[in-house]
């Protein structure tokens, strides 16, 4: 396992871009996400589950010798991929707009299901932390920050397997405190709103 060294940003540092993983790393990430969807949905015969478990164990054994720490793994450092190639994040495509905001699209998958076709509330928290964190970092050019508060208003059911819209912006800045808010929409209808407080880190602060 590759070990990390001290970093100027303390425990939280912006990613060092890389092309490690090669041209198929995006395909690799998508395959893992699709596997999660199938694992969540599968109602297969016992023998199929047995075979699948064996195959997954073989893949895990294949990858195990190459485990690296967060500073060296391509996950989270592939800036050419959605969510920088981070498997744990909800797939999100966003960009800064000319009017000083962020907008884009998100599509929740079967893996993100709560019940009755709706996205799990915890997955919405994960999405908003990513969306609002990106918004704060990009619009303030302040990469060293952490979430101090995250609030969510669950207004309507958020469906899986449908492309939805997101937007976000900075509400106010007070010293090291950055207040930001955002929304998930379906054809203009607000489904969920989130707000957060991010704190700019001091040099070396974890």
C-alpha positions as CSV (number, residue, x, y, z in Angstrom):
1,X,0.0,0.0,0.0
2,X,1.3,3.4,-0.9
3,X,1.5,5.7,2.1
4,X,1.0,9.5,2.1
5,X,3.2,12.3,3.3
6,X,2.5,15.6,4.9
7,X,0.5,18.0,2.8
8,X,0.4,21.8,3.0
9,X,-3.4,21.8,3.3
10,X,-3.3,19.7,6.5
11,X,-5.8,16.9,6.5
12,X,-7.8,18.4,3.6
13,X,-6.1,19.1,0.3
14,X,-7.4,19.7,-3.2
15,X,-6.7,16.8,-5.5
16,X,-3.5,16.5,-7.5
17,X,-4.7,15.8,-11.0
18,X,-3.6,12.5,-12.5
19,X,-4.2,10.2,-15.5
20,X,-3.5,7.1,-13.5
21,X,-5.9,4.3,-14.3
22,X,-5.6,5.0,-18.0
23,X,-8.3,5.5,-20.6
24,X,-10.5,2.7,-19.1
25,X,-10.7,4.2,-15.6
26,X,-14.0,5.9,-16.3
27,X,-15.3,2.5,-17.7
28,X,-14.0,0.9,-14.5
29,X,-15.9,3.4,-12.3
30,X,-19.1,2.9,-14.3
31,X,-18.8,-0.9,-14.1
32,X,-18.6,-0.7,-10.3
33,X,-21.6,1.6,-10.1
34,X,-23.6,-0.7,-12.4
35,X,-22.6,-3.7,-10.3
36,X,-24.0,-1.8,-7.2
37,X,-27.3,-1.3,-9.1
38,X,-27.5,-5.0,-10.0
39,X,-26.6,-6.1,-6.5
40,X,-29.3,-3.9,-5.1
41,X,-31.9,-5.1,-7.6
42,X,-31.0,-8.8,-8.1
43,X,-33.5,-11.5,-7.2
44,X,-31.5,-14.3,-8.8
45,X,-31.4,-18.1,-8.1
46,X,-29.1,-19.3,-5.3
47,X,-26.5,-20.7,-7.8
48,X,-26.3,-17.4,-9.6
49,X,-25.7,-15.5,-6.4
50,X,-23.0,-18.1,-5.4
51,X,-21.3,-17.6,-8.8
52,X,-21.5,-13.9,-8.6
53,X,-20.0,-13.8,-5.1
54,X,-17.1,-15.9,-6.3
55,X,-16.5,-13.6,-9.3
56,X,-16.6,-10.5,-7.1
57,X,-14.2,-12.0,-4.7
58,X,-11.8,-12.7,-7.6
59,X,-12.0,-9.1,-8.7
60,X,-11.3,-7.9,-5.1
61,X,-8.3,-10.2,-4.9
62,X,-7.0,-8.8,-8.3
63,X,-7.2,-5.2,-7.0
64,X,-6.0,-5.8,-3.4
65,X,-2.2,-5.7,-4.1
66,X,-2.6,-2.2,-5.5
67,X,-4.4,-0.4,-2.7
68,X,-3.1,3.2,-2.3
69,X,-3.8,6.0,0.1
70,X,-6.0,8.9,-0.8
71,X,-3.1,11.0,-2.2
72,X,-2.1,8.4,-4.7
73,X,-5.3,6.6,-5.7
74,X,-6.8,7.9,-9.0
75,X,-10.2,8.0,-7.2
76,X,-11.1,11.7,-6.7
77,X,-8.1,12.9,-8.7
78,X,-9.3,12.2,-12.3
79,X,-10.5,15.7,-13.2
80,X,-11.5,14.5,-16.6
81,X,-14.3,12.3,-15.2
82,X,-17.6,13.2,-13.4
83,X,-17.1,13.6,-9.7
84,X,-13.3,13.2,-10.4
85,X,-13.8,9.5,-10.7
86,X,-15.0,9.1,-7.1
87,X,-17.1,6.0,-6.8
88,X,-18.8,7.0,-3.5
89,X,-20.2,10.3,-4.9
90,X,-23.6,10.5,-6.6
91,X,-22.8,11.0,-10.4
92,X,-23.1,14.8,-10.9
93,X,-22.3,17.1,-13.9
94,X,-22.0,20.7,-12.9
95,X,-20.3,23.9,-14.1
96,X,-20.0,27.6,-13.1
97,X,-22.3,30.0,-14.9
98,X,-21.7,33.5,-16.2
99,X,-24.0,34.9,-13.4
100,X,-21.8,33.5,-10.6
101,X,-23.7,30.4,-9.8
102,X,-23.4,26.7,-10.5
103,X,-25.9,24.5,-12.4
104,X,-26.0,21.1,-14.0
105,X,-27.7,17.7,-13.9
106,X,-27.8,14.6,-11.6
107,X,-29.2,11.1,-12.1
108,X,-29.8,8.9,-9.1
109,X,-29.5,5.2,-9.8
110,X,-31.2,2.0,-8.4
111,X,-28.4,1.9,-5.8
112,X,-29.6,5.2,-4.4
113,X,-33.2,3.9,-3.8
114,X,-34.9,4.4,-0.5
115,X,-38.4,3.0,-1.0
116,X,-41.3,3.3,-3.6
117,X,-39.1,4.7,-6.4
118,X,-37.8,7.5,-4.2
119,X,-34.1,8.4,-3.5
120,X,-32.9,7.6,0.0
121,X,-32.7,10.7,2.1
122,X,-29.1,10.0,3.1
123,X,-28.2,9.9,-0.5
124,X,-29.6,13.4,-1.0
125,X,-27.4,14.5,1.9
126,X,-24.4,13.1,0.1
127,X,-25.4,14.9,-3.1
128,X,-25.9,18.2,-1.4
129,X,-22.6,18.0,0.4
130,X,-20.8,17.4,-3.0
131,X,-22.8,20.0,-4.9
132,X,-22.5,22.8,-2.2
133,X,-18.9,22.0,-1.5
134,X,-18.1,22.2,-5.2
135,X,-20.0,25.5,-5.4
136,X,-18.1,27.0,-2.5
137,X,-14.7,25.9,-3.8
138,X,-15.3,27.1,-7.4
139,X,-17.0,30.4,-6.7
140,X,-14.7,31.5,-3.9
141,X,-11.5,29.9,-5.2
142,X,-11.1,28.6,-1.7
143,X,-10.0,24.9,-1.9
144,X,-9.2,24.4,1.8
145,X,-12.6,24.2,3.6
146,X,-14.8,21.8,5.5
147,X,-18.5,21.4,6.0
148,X,-19.7,22.8,9.4
149,X,-23.4,22.5,8.8
150,X,-25.7,20.8,6.2
151,X,-29.5,21.2,6.2
152,X,-32.0,19.7,3.8
153,X,-35.7,20.5,3.1
154,X,-37.3,17.4,1.6
155,X,-40.2,19.0,-0.3
156,X,-41.2,16.3,-2.7
157,X,-40.2,12.8,-3.7
158,X,-36.9,12.7,-5.7
159,X,-37.2,9.9,-8.3
160,X,-34.4,7.5,-9.3
161,X,-33.4,6.8,-12.9
162,X,-34.4,10.3,-14.2
163,X,-32.2,13.2,-15.2
164,X,-32.8,16.1,-12.8
165,X,-31.5,19.6,-12.6
166,X,-29.4,21.2,-9.9
167,X,-28.4,24.7,-9.1
168,X,-26.5,26.4,-6.3
169,X,-24.9,29.7,-5.3
170,X,-23.2,31.6,-2.5
171,X,-25.6,33.4,-0.1
172,X,-23.1,35.3,2.1
173,X,-19.5,35.3,3.3
174,X,-18.5,36.3,6.8
175,X,-14.8,36.0,7.4
176,X,-14.0,32.3,7.2
177,X,-17.7,31.4,7.1
178,X,-19.2,30.7,3.7
179,X,-23.0,30.1,3.5
180,X,-24.3,28.4,0.3
181,X,-27.6,26.9,-0.8
182,X,-28.8,24.8,-3.7
183,X,-31.8,22.9,-5.2
184,X,-32.8,19.8,-7.0
185,X,-35.4,20.4,-9.7
186,X,-37.5,18.3,-12.1
187,X,-38.4,20.4,-15.1
188,X,-38.4,23.6,-13.0
189,X,-40.3,22.1,-10.0
190,X,-38.3,22.2,-6.8
191,X,-38.0,18.8,-5.2
192,X,-35.4,19.3,-2.5
193,X,-33.5,22.3,-1.2
194,X,-30.2,22.3,0.8
195,X,-28.1,24.8,2.6
196,X,-24.7,24.6,4.2
197,X,-22.0,26.4,6.1
198,X,-18.4,25.8,5.1
199,X,-15.4,27.0,7.1
200,X,-12.2,28.0,5.4
201,X,-9.4,26.1,7.0
202,X,-6.3,27.7,8.5
203,X,-3.0,26.6,7.1
204,X,-2.3,23.0,8.2
205,X,-5.7,22.6,9.9
206,X,-7.1,19.1,9.5
